[in-house]
Structure formats: C-alpha cells, structure tokens
Amino acid sequence: MSQVMDFKQFMELVKHIEKDHSMCSVGRNGKTIKYINPVFDMRGCDVFSVTFRGYGWEHNLNCTNENRDLPDSLFDRCMAFLDEA
C-alpha cells in the first residue's frame, strides 16, 4: 500500500524543492516548481495528496482510490517526479 507522507517528510520535500526546483535553480535538476499544494489529514497529521504547479502545468500525486495500492510511498513518488527530466 502506498504510504502517506508525514510532516517531517513533507518538510524534507519542501527543502528539496527550494534547493533544486525553485525559480532560483531553474534548469538545474528536473522540474521548476512555482506552487505546491498539500492536502493534510488532521486525524494523523499526514499528507495524502500533493499537487505541484509550474509554468502552465500541474501534476497531482496522491494515496487515494486507484493509487492506494502502489508499492512506492507518496514521498518517494514525489521525489522521483521532481527529479525526472
């Protein structure tokens, strides 16, 4: 089952975006992110959905419905998405 992202992992994701995927690091590694929209489940303070938005595009990754049985965690899928060319 695809695991949700805890708050510590979410902060690691934000730091990774700031370092390698912000407007200040355009073209360095993978995608350039302008906005990130997490959805927190306050029952456990977990993130179960993240939408990345760049310049003219958006992409959502989540752990619901058809994505709940994926082998990789939400955190791992987010990191892989950011770093792919």
C-alpha positions as CSV (number, residue, x, y, z in Angstrom):
1,M,0.0,0.0,0.0
2,S,1.3,3.5,-0.9
3,Q,2.2,5.2,2.4
4,V,1.1,8.7,3.2
5,M,3.8,11.4,3.8
6,D,4.4,12.5,7.4
7,F,5.1,16.1,8.3
8,K,8.9,15.5,8.6
9,Q,9.0,14.1,5.1
10,F,6.9,17.0,3.8
11,M,9.4,19.5,5.2
12,E,12.2,17.5,3.5
13,L,10.3,17.7,0.2
14,V,9.9,21.5,0.6
15,K,13.6,21.9,1.3
16,H,14.4,19.7,-1.8
17,I,12.1,21.9,-3.9
18,E,13.7,25.1,-2.5
19,K,17.2,23.8,-3.2
20,D,16.8,22.1,-6.6
21,H,13.4,23.0,-8.1
22,S,12.7,26.6,-7.3
23,M,12.7,29.6,-9.7
24,C,16.3,30.4,-8.4
25,S,17.6,27.0,-9.5
26,V,15.8,26.9,-12.9
27,G,17.2,24.2,-15.2
28,R,19.4,22.6,-12.5
29,N,17.6,19.4,-11.8
30,G,14.3,18.2,-13.3
31,K,11.2,20.4,-12.9
32,T,10.8,24.0,-11.8
33,I,8.0,24.3,-9.2
34,K,6.1,27.6,-8.7
35,Y,3.4,26.3,-6.3
36,I,2.9,23.2,-4.1
37,N,-0.5,22.3,-2.6
38,P,-0.5,19.6,0.0
39,V,-3.7,18.1,1.5
40,F,-3.2,17.2,5.2
41,D,-5.4,14.7,7.0
42,M,-5.6,16.1,10.5
43,R,-6.5,12.7,12.0
44,G,-2.9,11.8,11.9
45,C,-1.2,15.0,10.5
46,D,-0.3,13.2,7.3
47,V,-0.2,14.4,3.7
48,F,-2.2,12.2,1.4
49,S,-2.2,14.4,-1.7
50,V,0.3,16.8,-3.3
51,T,-0.3,19.0,-6.3
52,F,2.8,20.6,-8.0
53,R,2.2,23.6,-10.3
54,G,4.8,25.0,-12.6
55,Y,4.5,27.4,-15.5
56,G,1.5,26.3,-17.4
57,W,1.2,22.8,-15.9
58,E,0.1,21.0,-12.8
59,H,0.5,17.4,-11.6
60,N,-1.2,15.6,-8.7
61,L,0.2,12.7,-6.7
62,N,-1.9,11.0,-4.0
63,C,-2.6,7.9,-2.0
64,T,-6.4,7.6,-2.6
65,N,-8.5,5.2,-4.7
66,E,-6.6,3.8,-7.6
67,N,-3.2,5.0,-6.2
68,R,-3.5,3.4,-2.7
69,D,-2.0,0.1,-3.7
70,L,1.1,1.5,-5.4
71,P,4.3,0.0,-4.0
72,D,6.2,3.3,-3.6
73,S,5.3,5.8,-0.8
74,L,3.9,9.2,-1.7
75,F,7.2,10.8,-0.6
76,D,9.2,8.6,-3.0
77,R,6.9,9.2,-5.9
78,C,7.0,13.0,-5.3
79,M,10.8,13.0,-5.2
80,A,11.0,10.8,-8.4
81,F,8.6,13.1,-10.2
82,L,10.6,16.2,-9.3
83,D,13.9,14.8,-10.4
84,E,12.8,13.2,-13.7
85,A,13.7,15.2,-16.8
